[in-house]
Amino acid sequence: MAAIPNLPDSRVAVTTLIRRARAAQGVYQGYTQAQVDEVVTAVGWAIMKPANNRVLADLAVADSGLGNAQDKFDKNHRKTLGLLRDLQGAKSVGVIAEYPQLGLVEIARPVGVVAAITPSTNPGATPANKIINALKGRNAIIIAPSPKGYTTCVRLIEFVHAEFAKIGAPADLVQSLPSPVTKDLTHELMRQADLVAATGSQANIRAAYASGTPAVGVGAGNVVVIVDSSADLADAAAKIARSKTFDNATSCSSENSVVIVADVYDAMLSQLSKLGGVLLDAKEKLQLEGVMFPGGKLAAATTAKSAPRIAALAGLERDELKTCRFIMVEESGSGPSCPFSGEKLAPVIAVYKARDFEDAFRITRDIYDYQGRGHSVGIHTRDDAQVMRLGLELEVCRVIVNQAHAIATGGSFDNGLPFSLSMGCGTWGRNSFSENMNYRHFINTTRIARVIPETIPAEENIFGAYWRKYSR
């Protein structure tokens, strides 16, 4: 296609992609539910096919240097399989609900072309998740991958197109920005699309909301998990260790702090140590802080690296640190002067000692006032009153009970949350939604309203109790 005169290169490139996407989406919006579901299944197989998944997992680590390939393989498989389970039988074409008593009929309609902003931490799983959700709503989608995740994303799209060729679906339903992916390209894509779905840095999320295009974006993670005196300590430690070390803690849902009630503090630390956790002394903590937070800001050098690698970067020479699974640092405060109280994106966890549950609640709230407000909290307990206290009073959108947080918060086969890699954090996290991002965020709903018998209440039924209490 010839260049459009007098327009910046980024606008020309994006305009071309958008035109192709709209043409493909114009065909796709005429698909039946069965045809749409076949397209969705094709994308799922494009990433879950073992040979494809292995290529994507290895490529993600080779190019980004983040996480480990086996965990990425497992994540690509599990998250995609779970999402396909969630979508099986879900209506997203034509009439999706009828309410005869209200005279209402709900019809699903596409949003159009979706711009998907995706991070380097999950360059296969996150694009696949957004592609599937967008296609479930009969949309086209254009991915803006992180530069470090670009080759993985492009390879994923090649696999998707190969499956589309089998079923005769338009290839341009799924596209990517060209390399190099620049801020100008990404911002132009957001301006021209019909919907922006953003996951990644808070700078990207703010840009999405400021783009002038309707956007769904996620909040910052900084998960705290509380261990109560009634908890099964061995089970809690096993789940925290599994979650903290999975893919070298690339997930925004990985535990960053554990707040332990005093009467089980030593026993819980012992359980964590048995599972490969090493607690630093005060001198070692300062050494690690200098490497992880130079100038008070989280360094990329330690992001998603293994615990022994991080220890080596910090010059920590204790033998246990050469083979440990994760590193623990004791902390008592929160905020910029206590950088370990923030998100670390590494197998490093801050440990807090609380007098009792009330003190644990206060510590957790203080941490979230610094970072991570709105996202989610974990708790290991047998006391359901404490669970409900968190749900009723703490400003979070998810309370994860007796589970490995990074595995559970984005949906799991043993809980009811939708499978997703993008967590809405509500207004607390400066987001427009408080759910796990799912296909319903990628459809418009048209409602047909028909006449029904009037239901006009008597004023006495509305105001009676109020009048009797306060007079008219």
FIMIVO-605488 format. One record per residue (C-alpha): x, y, z. Coordinates in Angstrom, 2 decimals, padded with zeros to 5 digits. Layout:
X; Y; Z
...
//
This chain:
000.00; 000.00; 000.00
001.37; 003.42; -000.89
002.27; 005.77; 001.94
-000.34; 008.35; 002.90
001.18; 011.76; 002.17
001.98; 014.29; 004.90
001.49; 011.87; 007.79
004.12; 010.64; 010.29
005.53; 007.16; 009.59
003.98; 005.77; 012.79
000.51; 006.93; 011.75
000.91; 005.46; 008.27
002.01; 002.10; 009.69
-000.82; 001.93; 012.20
-003.44; 003.15; 009.72
-002.47; 000.29; 007.42
-002.83; -002.27; 010.20
-006.16; -000.81; 011.30
-007.57; -000.91; 007.77
-006.62; -004.54; 007.39
-008.05; -005.35; 010.82
-011.35; -003.62; 010.03
-011.68; -005.50; 006.75
-011.09; -008.83; 008.51
-013.42; -007.92; 011.37
-016.12; -006.95; 008.88
-016.11; -010.54; 007.64
-015.73; -012.05; 011.11
-018.70; -010.26; 012.66
-020.93; -012.33; 010.38
-019.67; -015.60; 011.92
-022.03; -017.82; 013.89
-021.35; -018.79; 017.51
-020.09; -022.18; 016.36
-017.68; -020.57; 013.88
-016.44; -018.10; 016.50
-015.84; -020.91; 018.96
-013.83; -022.78; 016.33
-011.64; -019.70; 015.82
-011.14; -019.43; 019.58
-010.21; -023.10; 019.78
-007.74; -022.67; 016.93
-005.90; -019.93; 018.82
-005.86; -022.05; 021.96
-004.25; -024.92; 020.06
-001.77; -022.53; 018.43
-000.17; -021.89; 021.83
-000.98; -025.17; 023.61
000.32; -027.50; 020.90
003.36; -028.88; 022.78
005.87; -028.21; 020.02
004.65; -024.63; 019.63
004.53; -024.05; 023.37
008.12; -025.26; 023.77
009.33; -022.87; 021.09
007.48; -019.95; 022.68
008.63; -020.70; 026.22
012.28; -021.09; 025.23
012.18; -018.01; 023.03
010.61; -015.89; 025.79
013.46; -016.61; 028.19
016.18; -016.38; 025.54
015.03; -012.96; 024.38
013.90; -011.36; 027.62
016.16; -013.03; 030.17
013.13; -013.19; 032.48
011.79; -016.23; 034.30
012.43; -019.85; 033.35
011.29; -021.79; 030.32
009.58; -024.73; 032.03
007.38; -022.48; 034.13
006.50; -020.42; 031.07
005.59; -023.63; 029.25
003.36; -024.62; 032.16
001.82; -021.13; 032.35
001.06; -021.02; 028.61
-000.64; -024.41; 028.85
-002.53; -023.93; 032.10
-003.76; -020.38; 031.54
-004.93; -021.14; 028.01
-006.63; -024.41; 028.92
-008.40; -022.71; 031.82
-009.55; -019.84; 029.64
-010.92; -022.23; 027.02
-012.80; -024.05; 029.79
-014.30; -020.74; 030.95
-015.41; -019.85; 027.42
-016.86; -023.23; 026.53
-020.60; -022.72; 026.03
-020.46; -018.98; 026.78
-022.68; -016.96; 024.43
-021.07; -014.04; 022.63
-022.96; -013.92; 019.32
-026.52; -012.72; 018.81
-029.03; -013.06; 021.67
-027.14; -013.88; 024.85
-029.90; -013.37; 027.45
-033.68; -012.87; 027.65
-035.69; -011.59; 030.61
-039.39; -011.92; 029.65
-040.65; -010.49; 032.94
-038.66; -007.31; 032.23
-039.33; -007.26; 028.50
-035.58; -007.22; 027.84
-033.43; -009.04; 025.31
-029.64; -008.71; 025.38
-027.60; -008.99; 022.18
-023.79; -009.26; 022.04
-022.07; -006.94; 019.58
-018.36; -006.58; 018.75
-016.35; -003.58; 019.95
-014.34; -003.55; 016.69
-010.54; -003.40; 016.68
-008.75; -003.99; 020.00
-005.30; -002.60; 020.80
-003.64; -004.96; 023.28
-000.66; -003.69; 025.26
001.31; -006.66; 026.64
004.36; -007.01; 028.94
007.71; -008.74; 028.55
007.09; -010.87; 031.66
004.48; -013.04; 029.90
005.12; -012.55; 026.16
003.22; -015.70; 025.16
000.46; -016.23; 027.72
-000.79; -012.65; 027.98
-001.13; -012.01; 024.21
-002.81; -015.40; 023.79
-005.27; -014.63; 026.58
-006.21; -011.28; 025.07
-006.41; -012.66; 021.54
-008.82; -015.39; 022.64
-011.01; -013.02; 024.66
-011.13; -010.46; 021.85
-011.95; -013.08; 019.22
-014.68; -014.55; 021.42
-016.42; -011.18; 020.97
-015.93; -011.21; 017.14
-013.28; -008.48; 017.23
-009.97; -008.05; 015.47
-006.91; -007.44; 017.63
-003.52; -005.78; 017.16
-000.83; -006.55; 019.74
001.67; -003.96; 020.96
004.26; -006.24; 022.54
007.07; -005.17; 024.82
010.32; -004.93; 022.82
011.79; -007.78; 024.90
008.76; -009.93; 024.13
008.47; -009.00; 020.46
009.91; -012.14; 018.85
007.82; -014.41; 021.09
004.66; -012.51; 020.20
005.40; -012.57; 016.47
006.09; -016.31; 016.61
002.81; -016.84; 018.47
000.94; -014.94; 015.75
002.64; -017.08; 013.09
001.32; -020.17; 014.88
-002.15; -018.56; 015.07
-002.15; -017.78; 011.36
-001.18; -021.37; 010.58
-004.27; -022.57; 012.45
-006.42; -019.91; 010.77
-005.31; -021.23; 007.38
-006.76; -024.63; 008.32
-010.21; -023.22; 009.11
-010.34; -020.39; 006.57
-010.39; -017.53; 009.10
-008.99; -014.11; 008.03
-005.35; -013.82; 009.08
-005.67; -010.08; 009.70
-007.94; -010.72; 012.67
-004.68; -011.01; 014.65
-001.75; -008.71; 013.94
001.21; -007.12; 015.70
002.90; -003.75; 015.51
006.06; -003.92; 013.39
009.56; -003.85; 014.86
010.89; -001.74; 016.43
007.88; -001.21; 018.70
008.15; 002.42; 019.76
006.10; 004.62; 022.07
004.91; 006.58; 019.04
003.63; 003.42; 017.35
001.94; 002.19; 020.52
000.30; 005.53; 021.25
-000.91; 005.82; 017.66
-002.38; 002.33; 017.84
-004.22; 003.23; 021.02
-005.61; 006.38; 019.39
-006.91; 004.58; 016.30
-008.33; 001.42; 017.91
-011.86; 001.05; 019.29
-010.78; -000.38; 022.64
-007.46; -000.56; 024.49
-006.71; -003.53; 026.76
-003.52; -002.71; 028.65
-001.35; -004.88; 030.86
002.15; -003.95; 032.00
003.82; -000.93; 033.55
001.74; 001.77; 035.16
003.16; 004.22; 032.60
001.52; 002.13; 029.86
-001.73; 001.92; 031.80
-001.87; 005.68; 032.29
-001.13; 006.19; 028.60
-003.99; 003.84; 027.72
-006.45; 005.75; 029.88
-005.18; 009.06; 028.45
-005.34; 007.91; 024.82
-008.88; 009.17; 024.23
-009.98; 005.60; 023.40
-012.07; 003.52; 025.84
-009.63; 001.44; 027.85
-009.46; -001.39; 030.36
-006.18; -001.33; 032.25
-004.81; -003.04; 035.33
-003.32; -001.83; 038.60
000.06; -002.36; 040.23
000.67; -005.59; 042.10
002.33; -005.85; 045.52
000.64; -008.81; 047.11
000.69; -009.29; 050.87
-000.17; -012.66; 052.42
-001.15; -013.00; 056.07
-000.37; -016.16; 058.05
-002.69; -016.40; 061.03
-002.09; -018.44; 064.19
-004.79; -020.92; 063.12
-003.15; -021.67; 059.75
-001.79; -025.03; 058.65
001.79; -023.78; 058.60
003.29; -026.55; 056.47
000.57; -026.13; 053.85
000.86; -022.33; 053.93
004.63; -022.45; 053.53
004.43; -024.91; 050.63
001.95; -022.72; 048.78
003.84; -019.49; 049.42
007.12; -021.08; 048.29
005.52; -022.48; 045.14
003.93; -019.15; 044.26
006.97; -017.02; 045.12
009.32; -019.07; 042.96
007.06; -019.78; 039.97
008.67; -018.31; 036.83
011.06; -016.40; 039.11
008.16; -014.26; 040.39
007.34; -012.56; 037.08
003.66; -012.49; 038.07
002.09; -009.35; 039.53
000.24; -011.80; 041.79
003.35; -013.27; 043.39
003.55; -012.70; 047.15
005.85; -009.77; 047.92
005.39; -009.69; 051.69
004.31; -012.24; 054.28
002.85; -010.95; 057.54
003.05; -013.62; 060.24
001.25; -013.47; 063.58
003.78; -013.54; 066.45
002.80; -016.81; 068.11
003.58; -018.79; 064.94
006.34; -016.52; 063.58
009.33; -018.72; 064.37
007.54; -021.91; 063.35
006.48; -020.39; 060.03
010.00; -019.16; 059.27
011.23; -022.67; 060.00
008.73; -024.12; 057.53
009.75; -021.60; 054.85
013.43; -022.41; 055.46
012.75; -026.12; 054.97
011.40; -025.28; 051.51
014.49; -023.39; 050.37
013.97; -019.94; 051.84
017.01; -018.19; 053.32
016.62; -015.32; 055.80
019.22; -012.57; 055.43
020.89; -010.84; 058.36
020.93; -007.03; 058.63
024.23; -006.63; 056.78
023.17; -008.93; 053.95
019.85; -007.11; 053.66
021.69; -003.81; 053.10
023.86; -005.41; 050.41
020.81; -006.77; 048.63
018.99; -003.45; 048.90
021.89; -001.69; 047.18
021.61; -004.02; 044.18
017.83; -004.33; 043.99
016.96; -000.70; 044.73
019.79; 001.58; 043.58
018.67; 005.15; 044.18
015.50; 003.78; 045.75
014.14; 002.40; 042.46
013.71; -001.25; 041.54
016.53; -002.39; 039.26
015.98; -004.39; 036.09
019.12; -006.41; 036.84
017.33; -008.54; 039.45
013.90; -008.75; 037.83
012.76; -012.36; 037.36
016.21; -013.78; 038.07
016.76; -016.85; 040.23
017.50; -016.38; 043.93
021.11; -017.66; 043.65
021.71; -015.27; 040.74
020.35; -012.35; 042.75
022.49; -013.31; 045.74
025.57; -013.43; 043.50
024.78; -010.01; 042.03
024.60; -008.66; 045.59
027.89; -010.28; 046.57
026.24; -012.53; 049.15
028.54; -015.51; 049.66
026.77; -017.69; 052.24
026.69; -021.27; 050.98
022.91; -021.59; 051.52
022.32; -018.71; 049.12
024.03; -020.54; 046.26
021.27; -023.15; 046.15
018.27; -021.41; 047.76
014.84; -021.12; 046.12
013.94; -017.72; 047.53
015.35; -015.00; 049.78
013.65; -013.56; 052.87
014.32; -010.17; 054.45
012.81; -009.03; 057.74
010.98; -005.71; 057.52
008.99; -003.58; 059.95
007.92; -000.50; 057.98
006.55; 000.48; 054.61
007.04; 003.23; 052.07
009.99; 004.61; 050.09
012.35; 004.36; 053.08
011.57; 000.62; 053.25
011.93; -000.45; 049.60
011.45; -004.14; 050.34
007.84; -003.28; 051.25
007.16; -002.68; 047.54
006.85; -004.95; 044.50
010.06; -006.83; 043.72
009.30; -009.03; 040.68
011.90; -011.47; 041.98
012.02; -014.47; 044.34
012.60; -012.13; 047.30
009.96; -011.74; 050.01
009.69; -009.29; 052.90
008.76; -010.84; 056.26
006.76; -008.94; 058.90
006.04; -009.99; 062.48
002.58; -008.95; 063.72
001.40; -009.00; 067.35
-001.99; -010.43; 066.39
-004.45; -010.39; 063.49
-005.42; -006.79; 064.19
-001.78; -005.76; 063.86
-001.42; -007.90; 060.71
-004.39; -006.08; 059.21
-002.78; -002.72; 060.00
000.59; -003.73; 058.52
-001.10; -005.00; 055.36
-003.14; -001.83; 054.96
-000.03; 000.32; 055.42
001.83; -001.63; 052.73
-001.05; -001.17; 050.31
-001.24; 002.53; 051.09
002.32; 002.61; 049.73
001.87; 000.24; 046.77
-000.56; -002.38; 045.47
-003.85; -000.94; 046.68
-006.82; -002.57; 044.96
-005.10; -005.67; 043.62
-005.47; -008.62; 046.00
-004.47; -010.08; 049.35
-003.78; -013.60; 050.52
-004.49; -015.22; 053.86
-003.77; -018.60; 055.40
-006.23; -019.24; 058.24
-009.00; -021.46; 059.55
-010.91; -018.43; 060.89
-013.50; -017.32; 058.35
-014.26; -014.16; 060.34
-010.78; -012.91; 059.45
-011.37; -013.69; 055.79
-014.59; -011.68; 055.85
-012.84; -008.82; 057.66
-010.41; -008.51; 054.77
-013.23; -008.65; 052.22
-015.34; -006.05; 054.01
-012.64; -003.57; 055.04
-009.41; -003.92; 053.06
-009.36; -002.04; 049.75
-008.63; -005.01; 047.49
-010.60; -006.70; 044.71
-009.65; -010.30; 045.56
-009.09; -012.15; 048.84
-007.27; -015.41; 048.15
-007.83; -017.94; 050.96
-005.42; -020.82; 051.70
-004.05; -020.90; 048.15
-000.81; -020.27; 046.26
-001.53; -016.67; 045.35
000.15; -016.37; 041.94
-001.53; -019.59; 040.86
-004.98; -018.73; 042.23
-005.63; -015.03; 041.69
-005.70; -015.25; 037.90
-008.13; -018.16; 037.99
-007.52; -021.76; 038.97
-009.13; -025.12; 038.34
-010.05; -025.24; 042.03
-011.53; -021.75; 042.44
-014.20; -019.78; 040.59
-012.21; -016.79; 039.37
-011.97; -016.40; 035.56
-008.65; -017.45; 034.05
-006.79; -014.25; 033.19
-003.38; -012.62; 033.28
-004.83; -009.12; 033.74
-006.34; -008.14; 037.09
-008.61; -005.12; 037.40
-008.00; -003.26; 040.67
-011.07; -001.01; 040.81
-010.96; 002.65; 041.64
-008.58; 001.83; 044.51
-005.96; 000.93; 041.89
-007.08; 003.70; 039.50
-008.81; 001.19; 037.19
-012.23; 001.24; 035.54
-013.06; -002.37; 036.51
-012.50; -004.69; 039.47
-012.70; -008.14; 037.87
-010.24; -010.45; 036.19
-010.21; -009.27; 032.56
-012.41; -011.60; 030.50
-014.39; -011.82; 027.26
-017.26; -009.70; 028.59
-014.90; -006.72; 028.55
-014.57; -007.20; 024.77
-018.24; -006.97; 023.78
-020.87; -004.27; 023.55
-024.38; -005.21; 024.65
-027.47; -003.98; 022.84
-030.71; -004.22; 024.84
-034.16; -004.49; 023.28
-036.84; -003.14; 025.63
-040.51; -004.04; 025.10
-043.61; -002.81; 026.93
-044.50; -004.70; 030.10
-047.28; -004.11; 032.68
-046.59; -000.99; 034.70
-045.19; -001.41; 038.19
-045.64; 001.94; 039.94
-045.09; 001.67; 043.71
-047.29; 003.41; 046.24
-045.49; 006.24; 048.00
-046.29; 004.55; 051.32
-044.27; 001.50; 050.25
-041.24; 003.67; 049.51
-041.41; 006.34; 052.21
-043.62; 004.79; 054.90
-040.88; 003.64; 057.27
-038.99; 006.91; 056.80
-042.11; 009.03; 057.50
-042.92; 007.08; 060.64
-039.36; 007.51; 061.92
-038.79; 011.16; 061.03
-042.29; 012.49; 060.13
-043.10; 014.06; 056.78
//
